[in-house]
Amino acid sequence: MGDIFGVIASIGVVVSLLVSSWQTRELTRQTSINNVMAGVSAMYNGMERLHHIESLIAAEPWLYGHFYGSAPLPNEENQRARVLTIAGMFADVVDYGLVIAETNPDIKFYVGWRDFALSLRRTSPALVYMVGEHPMWWAALNKYWAEHPELSV
């Protein structure tokens, strides 16, 4: 009779281990899915922020050249203040994008923010000026630019 209880107990242990193994596998799969979704959500958030900044530029087309056309900072005080304010907002968004792309392993493959950061360095003296004036405010962007110096032509 004792042998039967031992066999039943052994079967119970084996079944318990199998169920536990299945639960662990499912938890790992679900965690991976959740991480991807969190990364996608963060990327969407960054794109929404970028679209907001670009809507400010679209509302006043003269601003476009200061961010995408290599136009220097304006001399007129109000225009200069507007360009620098938007440059700070742009730096916030790009810094956010770089941090998100770097910290989430499921979206590290995404190079859009990195390429965009390098492109803006080439086309936006206002953004370069702002980050240069306050490098710690946009530490990820400043670090990324330092790690990727411009190539000489």
ZAVEX-749022 format. One record per atom (N, C-alpha, C): residue in one letter; x, y, z. Coordinates in steps of 0.2 Angstrom, whole numbers, plus 5000, padded with zeros to 4 digits. Layout:
aXYZ;...
! end
This chain:
m500449945000;m500050005000;m500450065000;g501050065003;g501450125004;g501750134997;d501950084993;d502150094986;d501750134982;i501050114982;i500550154978;i500550224980;f500550244986;f500550314988;f501250344986;g501750314986;g502450334983;g502350354976;v502050304972;v501950314965;v501550374963;i500950374967;i500450434966;i500850504968;a501250504973;a501550564975;a502050584970;s502450534967;s502950544961;s502550574955;i502050544953;i501650564948;i501450644949;g501150654955;g500950724957;g501550774956;v502150754958;v502750794958;v502950804950;v502850754946;v503050764939;v502550804936;v501850794937;v501350844934;v501450914936;s501650924943;s501750984945;s502351024942;l502850984941;l503451014937;l503251034930;l502850984927;l502651004920;l502251064919;v501751074924;v501351124924;v501751194925;s502251184930;s502651244932;s503051264926;s503351214922;s503751234917;s503351264911;w502751244910;w502251274905;w502151344907;q501951354914;q501751424916;q502351464915;t502951444916;t503551484916;t503651504908;r503551454904;r503651474897;r503151524895;e502551514897;e502051564895;e502151634898;l502351634904;l502551694907;l503051734903;t503551694901;t504151724897;t503851754891;r503451714887;r503151734881;r502751794882;q502351804887;q501951854888;q502351924890;t502851914894;t503351964896;t503651994889;s503851954885;s504151974879;s503652014875;i503051994874;i502552024871;i502452094874;n502352094880;n502252164884;n502852204883;n503452184883;n504052224882;n504052254875;v503852214870;v503752244863;v503252294863;m502652284866;m502152334866;m502352394869;a502652394875;a502952454878;a503352494874;g503852454870;g504252494866;g503952524860;v503452494857;v503052524852;v502652584854;s502352574860;s501952634863;s502452694865;a503052674867;a503552734868;a503752764862;m503852724856;m503952754850;m503452794847;y502852774848;y502252814846;y502152874850;n502352874856;n502352934860;n502852984857;g503452964856;g503953004853;g503753034846;m503452994842;m503253024836;m502653074837;e502253064841;e501653114843;e502053174845;r502553174849;r502853234851;r503253264845;l503553224841;l503853254835;l503353294831;h502753264830;h502253284826;h501953354828;h501953364835;h501753424838;h502253474836;i502953464837;i503453514835;i503353534828;e503253484824;e503253494817;e502653534815;s502053524819;s501453564817;s501653644819;l502053654824;l502253724825;l502653754819;i503053714816;i503453734810;i502953744804;a502553694803;a502053704798;a501653764798;a501453784804;a501053844805;a501453904803;e502053904804;e502453964802;e503053944797;p502953934791;p503453904786;p504153934787;w504253994789;w504854024789;w505353984794;l505053954799;l505453914803;l505753854800;y505453824795;y505753764792;y506453764791;g506753824788;g507453824786;g507853824792;h507653844798;h508053844804;h508153774807;f507753724805;f507753654807;f507953604802;y507753614796;y507953574791;y508353604785;g508453664785;g508853694780;g509453734781;s509753724787;s510353754789;s510353824790;a509753854791;a509753924791;a510053944798;p510454004798;p510754024805;p510154054809;l510354064816;l509854094820;l509654164818;p509054184819;p508854244816;p509154304821;n509254364819;n509454414823;n508954454827;e508354454823;e507754484826;e507554444833;e507554484838;e507454454845;e506854404846;n506254424843;n505654384844;n505754324840;q505954324834;q506054264829;q506654224833;r507154254835;r507654214838;r507354174844;a506954204848;a506654174854;a506254114852;r505854124847;r505454074844;r505854014842;v506354024838;v506753974835;v507053934841;l507353974846;l507753934851;l507253894856;t506653924857;t506153884861;t505953824857;i505853824851;i505653764847;i506253714847;a506853744846;a507453704846;a507553664853;g507353694858;g507353664865;g506853604865;m506253624862;m505753564862;m505953514857;f506253524852;f506553474847;f507053434851;a507553464855;a508053434858;a507753384863;d507153404867;d506853364871;d506553294868;v506253304862;v505953254858;v506453204856;v507053234853;v507553184850;v507953154856;d508053184861;d508353154867;d507953094870;y507253104870;y506753054872;y506852994868;g506853014861;g506852954856;g507452914857;l508052944858;l508652914858;l508652864865;v508452894870;v508352854876;v507952794876;i507352804873;i506852754872;i507152694867;a507452714862;a507752664857;a508352624860;e508652664865;e509252624868;e509052584874;t508552604878;t508452564884;t507952504883;n507552504877;n507152454876;n507452404872;p507652344874;p508052294870;p507552274864;d506952274864;d506552244859;d506452294853;i506752364854;i506652404848;i507352434847;k507952404850;k508552434849;k508752434841;f508452394837;f508552384830;f508352444827;y507852484830;y507552544826;y508152604826;v508352624820;v508852674819;v508552744818;g507952744817;g507652814815;g507852874819;w507752864826;w507952924830;w508652934830;r509152884829;r509852894829;r509952934822;d509752914817;d509852944810;d509553014810;f508953024813;f508653094814;f509053144818;a509353114823;a509753154827;a510353184823;l510653134819;l511253154815;l511053204810;s510553194807;s510253234802;s510153304804;l509853314810;l509653374813;l510353414815;r510853374817;r511453414818;r511753444812;r511653414806;r511853444800;r511453504798;t510753504799;t510353544796;t510053604801;s510153594807;s509853644812;s510453674817;p510753734815;p511153764819;p510853784826;a510153804826;a509853824832;a509853764837;l509753704834;l509753644839;l510453634841;v510953634837;v511653624839;v511853674844;y511653734843;y511753794848;y511453774855;m510853754855;m510453744861;m510753684865;v510953634862;v511253574865;v511953594867;g512353634863;g512953654865;g512953704872;e512453744872;e512353784878;e512153744884;h511753694884;h511553654889;h511653584888;p512253554888;p512353484886;p512053434891;m511953454897;m511653404902;m510953404902;w510653454899;w509853454898;w509653404893;w510053384889;w509953334883;w510553294883;a510653254888;a511253214889;a511353154884;a510753124883;a510753074878;a510953094871;l510653154869;l510753184862;l511553204862;n511753244867;n512453264867;n512953204867;k512753154871;k513253094871;k513253064864;y512653054861;y512653024854;y512953064849;w512953134849;w513253174844;w514053164845;a514253164852;a514953154853;a515253094851;e514853034851;e515052974849;e515052964842;h514753014838;h514653004831;h514853074828;p515453084828;p515753154825;p515553154818;e515453214815;e515353224808;e515953204804;l515753174798;l516353154794;l516553214790;s517153224789;s517453274785;s517253264777;v517153314774;v516953304767;v517553324762;
! end
